[in-house]
Amino acid sequence: MSAHKFRSDEWPAIVDLVVVGGGTAGIVAAKTAAGFGVSVVLIERDRTGGDCLWTGCVPSKALIAAASAAAGARSAHRFGVDTGATRIDFPRVMAHVHRSIAHIAPIDSPEALTAGGVTVVHGDAVFTAPNTLTVDSRPLHFVQAILATGARPTVPAIMGLGSVDYITSDTLWNLTSLPARLLVIGAGTIGSEMAQAFARLGSNVTLVGRAATVLPKEDESASAVLATALGEDGVSILTSTSVVEIDARSALTDSGRRIEFDQVLVATGRTPRTDSLGLDAAGVAVDERGYVTVDDHLVTSNPRIRAAGDLTGHPQFTHTAGMHGSLAASNAVFGFPRSIDTTGTPRVTFTDPEIASAGIDVHAARRIPGLRLQTLQHQEVDRAVTEGNSGGFTTLVLDGKHRIVGACVVGPRAGETIGELVLAVKHGLRTRDIAAATHPYPTYNDGPWNAAIADVRTQLQSPVAARVLRAVAKIRNTWVRRRSAP
């Protein structure tokens, strides 16, 4: 069944589904619904593709790749390779970043959406009633709607910040020269990734975070490994510290320390884009932080309207937004009661080493009765040893039945390694299931595999299991001897 298409000069009287926001959640929702044959209008105020394409996942990983190449060239001497002096051409680095964006952009373009049966409208959407909105003052009636406007960088209330030409994850991609001294405010994922990347490219970086550790959402064991790595890359880290005042060239911390800078990157979280949508008129409730209130089916307080992605207050990841968009659209079209399942939702910080987690957090597991941790240091992972990068670890969170209910991997390619453990958490696999599956050698996946094997061996070495196994072995040996006797 093909989706209904409107002529370019025709404004629909009513549409089956309107999607507000053209980022990951909105694009997936619109394409999914259009594929089911209903009329879909997607409204985007700026450019389709969203933060992930233009200011998030894609450009940041392209920049990190360039920074990793620079760091690799500098550290090649560890392997007996002398590459000489490393020269950073920052405009060429940024050109690589923008080429990466341009290569991926057509996938999320209005043309691609139109080919998939979606009518794309550019403009500002404002709700005027529970089933009506306007786009630049033109009314559009809908049967159902999905909100997917995402989030924007949070700008903290720091005295003097408004008078400084600071950058955020939205605007740093406009840089044309490498900052000699970069102050990064916020030591979460974005702050840590960019601090390391710019340090490797040659900036003198100071990273300031209010929490006691970098990456405060991760276990302290993972944060400690990253802090060491950042320090080795030349990042000056100030934790348990807040910036209280900024002038044109320096910042003052709450401890009285003065930090000189040439550029400030603000990376203190994200705020939902919900304040200009007219949600009161639509009967859509938001919480005190501005996030849209949704139930387990992503339905808002208006049963006609669902929400998907970052504005829901759920984990702000592109993969979460995509899952939201698919579920919200299929539920809207078919009336399915499917609930969003956050079991095992992974998160990855793409520093070096990468830090990837899924399921129950390691730091939370330490406080939950009945759970225990199985950790394998990567000195025991042969691939890590051969690459001279064995400072990481794999930790499995296990319940009383040896099911994997959470995991944390710290090391190269942790973002890829965590995939197997996401599947294990999702389907309630036990360590024996992972141990029994043949894994290729040598890879970084030896971390989860050997951690699982270690747990199975521990089970087999328990007093009860050992007695049973010895008894079975004795019976088997006696039977074989009798069968083979002359």
N, C-alpha and C positions, 0 to 999 in steps of 0.2 A: 504494500500500500504506500503510495507516495504522499508526502506532506503537501498540504495546501499552500500555494504561493500567491502572494499579492503582486499586482503590477506595481512598478516603481512609482507610478503617479497616483496610486490608489491608497487612501488611508482607510484601514478597516473600521467598520462600525463596532465590531466586537471580535475579540480574539480568544481562542481556547486557553492559551497559556501565554502570559507575558513574563519575561525574565528580565530583571533589572540588575545589570552588571555583566560585563563581558570578560571577566577573569576566568580562572579555571572552573570554578563551581558553575558559573553562568553558562559557559560554553558547553560543558558536559551536559548540563540540564537541558539546554536548548536543543542540542543535537540529539539527545536521547528521546525527547518528546517528539521532535519533528520526525524522527525515524519511525515512530508509532502512528504517524498519519494525522496528527492534530495540527492546527494552525498555531504557529509560534512566532512571537515577536520578541527580539532581544534588544534592549535599550542600553546603550553604552555612551557615556558622556565624553569619553576621551578616545581611547584606542583599544580594540579587542586584544586579548592576550593577558591582560591584568599584570599585577605586580610581579608574578613569577617570571614572565617573559621579559618585561621591560626593566625592572629594577630589583628583582630578587634572585631566584634560583639561577637563571641563565647567565646574567652578567657576573654575578658573584662567583660562580664556579669557573667562568672563563678567566676572571682575574686571578682566582686562586691557582688555576693551572699555570698561568704565566709566572706567578710568584714561586710556585713549586719548582718550575724549571730553573729559576734564578738560584733558589736554595740548593737544588741538586748540583748545579754547576759549581757552586762554592764548596760543597761538601764532597765532591768527587774524589778529592785527594785521599779520602778514607779508604777508597778501593784501589789506590795506586794509580789513579788517573789524574793527570795535571792538565786542566783546561785553560789555565791562564786567568787573566783578570776578567771579571764579569761586568759588562756595561749594560745598564738599563736604559732603553729608549722608551720613555713613558708614553709618548703619543702613539707609538706602534703597539704598545701593550693595550691601550684603550681602543685602538683600531681593531685589534683582535677581539676585544670584548664586543664591540658593535657589529663586527662581522658575524659573530656567534648568534647575536640577537636576530640579525637580518636573515640568517639561514633558517632559523626556526619559525620566524614570524608568519610566513605564509600558511602554516598549519592552522593558526588561530585567526586568520584574516577574515574580514567581512565576506570576501569572495568565497572562501572555503565554507563559511557558514551558510551563505546563500545557496551554494551547491548542495548543501545538506538539507535544504528545505526550510531554512530559518530566514525570516525577514529581519534585517538589521536596521535599527533606527538610531541615529546619533542625536544626542540631546540630553537634557536634564529631566529626569523623571521625578514627579511630585504627586503623591497620592492625594486625592480630593474626596474620596469616599471608599467604603469597603470593597467596591468592585470597579473603581475608576481611578485613573491617574491622568496626568497631563505630561506631555513631552513638549517643552518649550511652549506651553500654554495650549497645545492642541490636545483635546480629550481623547482618551483611549479606554474603552470598556473591556473588561476581561472576565472570563469565567473563573480562572485561577491564576495565581501569580507565584513567582519564586523570587525572593530577595537574595541577591548575591553581590553586594557592593563592596565586600571585603573590609580592609582596614588600612589605616595610614600610620606613618611613624608618629609616636608620641613625643611631644616636645615638653620637657619638664619646666617647671617654674623656677628658673635660675636667674638671679639678679644680673642684668646686663646681657643676657643671652640674645634678646631681641635686637640688640644693636650690633651683633656680630654676624658676619656672613658665614654662618655654620652650614654644614651639609648633613644630610640624612641618607638612609639607604635609598631614598627616592632620587636624590640629587647628586650623589657622589660621582655618578656616571658622566657628569658634565665636566669633570676635572680635565684640564689640558696639560697640567704640569704636576709633578710629584711633590707633595708637601714635604719640606725639609723636616719639620717637626709637626707631628700629628697627635692631637689629644683625642682619645676615644672615650666618650662618656657612656658607660654601660658595658658590663662584662658578661652579657649573655651570649647567645649563639652568634648574632650578627656582629656584635662588638668584638668578640674573640676571633671570628673568622677574618674580619677586616683588619684588626690589629696585626695579626700574623702576616697577612698578605702584604700590607703596606710596609711592614718591617723588612720583609724579605726583598721587597722591591727597592729598599734603601731609605725609607723614612725613619726618623727617630721617633718612636711611638711610645706614648704613655697611655696605659689602659686603666681607667678608674671605675670601680664597681662598689655599690653600697653593701653588697653581701660579703660574707667572710671569705668566700672563694669565688674564683671564676666559674662560669656555668653553674650557678647555685641550684639549678633544678636537677643536676646530676649528683651522683654519689661523690663524696669527698675523695674517694680513691681515684675516680676518673678525673676530677677537677685537679688533683695534685699532679697527675701525669701531664695534663695540658699546661698547667702553670710552669712546670719545668721546661716543657718544649717552647713555650712562648719566651721564657727567659733566655733560652739558648739562641733564639732568633733575635734577641736584643730588645724585646718589649719590656718596658718598665711597668710593673703591675702594682697598683695601689688598691687593695681590697679594704672592706669596712670603711670606705671613704666616700664622701659626697662632695661634689663641686657646689659651692654656695654663691660664688660671684665670678663674673667674667667681664674682662674689658677687651680692648682691641687685640691684645697680643698675649694675655696671660689669664690664668684661672686660679682662683683661691679655693682651697679645700677647707673642710670643716676642722681639720687639724692645724690650719694655719700655713700649710705648704703652698708655695707659689709655683705654678707650672707654666712655663713659656711655650707658646705654640705658634704655628703659621696657619694651621687649619684645625677646626673642631668638627668631629663626627659625633652626632648625637644618635645613640643606639639604645634607647631606654624603653623599648617595648612598642606596642602598636595599639591604636585606638580604632574602634569600629566606625565605618563610614555610614552612620545612620541619622545624623543630626539634621539633614536637609531634605529628607525624603517625605515629610508630611505623614509620618507613621501614626500620629494621633488620629488624623482623619480616617485612616484605614483601619483603625481599631487594633493596631499591632503594638503590643507592649514591649518595652525595653527595660533592662535592669538599671541599677544606679550608675553603672559604667557605660551605658549606651548599647550594650549587646542585646540583640533581639532574643526574647524569651521563646524557646521552642520546647516541644515535648520530645519523647523518644522517636517520634516519626518525623521530626523536623517541622511540625505544624506550629504556627504562631497562635496568638490569641484570636486571630481572625481565621476561621477554618478554611477560607478560600486561599489563604496565603501561607506559603512555606518559606523557610530560609535555609541557606546552605553556605558553608564556608566560614571564613574568618569572623564574620559579624555575629555568629551564633555563640561565641565564647568557647567553642570546642577548640581542641589543639589547632594552632594556626599553621598547618602544613598544606602544601599543594596536594599531596596524596589524600589528605582528609577532605579537602574541598572537592576533589574529583569524585570521591565516594559519596559525599553529600549530594552533589549535583545529580548523579545517577539515581540515587534512592529517591530524592525529592521528586524528580521528574516521573519516574515510573509509578510512584505512589499517587501522584496527582492524576496521571492519565488513566490508570486502571483502578484506583481506589484501594491499592494494596495497603495492608497495615504493617508493612515491614518497618522494623526499628533499626536505628543506626547502631552498629556494633563497634565499640571501641576496643574490644579485646585484642591485645597485642599491637595496637597502633604504634608504629615505629617512629622514632625521631633520630635525626643524624645531625651532628655538628661537623662540618667539613673542614676542620682544621687538620694539621698534621701533628700528632695522629688524629684520625677521625674518631669520634665518639658516637656510638650508636646504641640505642636502648629500645626495648619493647616490653610490653606487659607491665607487671608490677615492678616499680622502681626498686633498685637495689637498696637505696637508703631507707625506703619505706619498709622493705622486707625485713630489715634488721630489727624492726619494732613489732612485727606481726608474729604472734605465737604460731607454731606449726610450720613455719617456713624456714628454710636454711639455704645457705649459699655454697655453691661449688665453684671454686675459682681455679683457673689455670693461667699461670704466668706465661707470657709469650717467649720466655727463654726456652720453653719446651716446645715451641712451634718452629720446626726446622726452616720453613720458608722465611720467617722473621729473622732467624739467625743468619741465614745466607745473605739477606739484604741489609744486615747490620741495623735492624730496626726492631729489637726485641723488648722494648720497654713497656709494651702494652699488656693487656690481659683479657681473658674472657671470664665472665661470671654468670652462672646460671642460677636463677631463683627457683627452688624446688619445693613442692608441697610434700605432705607425708606419704604420698603414693609415688613419689619420684617423678611427678609430672612437671614439665617445664612451664612455669607460670610467669616468668619474666627473665630478662637477660640484659647484660651490658657488655659490649665489646669495645675495647680501646686498642686502636692500631690501624695500620694501613688497610684500606678497603673495608673498613668496618661497616660502611653503608651497604656493601654487597653481602658481607658475611651475615648480617642480621636477618636477611631474608629467610633463611632456613629456620631461624629461631622464631620469627613472626609466625610462620606456618606451624611450628611446634606449639606455641602458645595458643593459637587460634583453635587447633584441633586436639588439644589436651594430650600431646605426645609425651611419652616418658623418655627418660634418658636411655633406656634400653632400645627404644625405637631409633634414636639417632645413632647409638653405638652400633646397631646391627646393619646400618646402611653403609655400603662401601663408599668412601670419599676419595677423591683424587689426591695424590701426594706428589709433591709438597705444595700445599696451598695455605692461605690464612684461615680457611675453613677447618683446618686441623685444630684450631682453638676450641670451637664448640664441640667438635667430634671427640677430641681427647678429654675434654671436661666431662662429657657424657660417659665416656669409657671409664674414667676415674670413678665416677659415681657408681656405675654398675659393678666395678671391682670392689668398691667399698661394701656394696650389698652382699656380694658373694663371700666376702671375708667376715661377715657377721658370725657370731658363734653358732647360731641356729643353722644358717645356710651352710657354714663350713662343715658342721656335723652331718647334715643331710648329704652334701656332695661327697664327703669321704665315705659315707655308708653306701651310696649308689656306686661309687667307683670300686669299692671293695667287692660288692655283689657282682658288678660287671666283670671284674678281673677274675673272680672265682668261676663264673660261667664260661668265660673264654678259655681258661685253663682246662676246664673239664672237657670242653668241646675239642680242644687241640691235643688232649692226652692220647698217647698211642694205644 
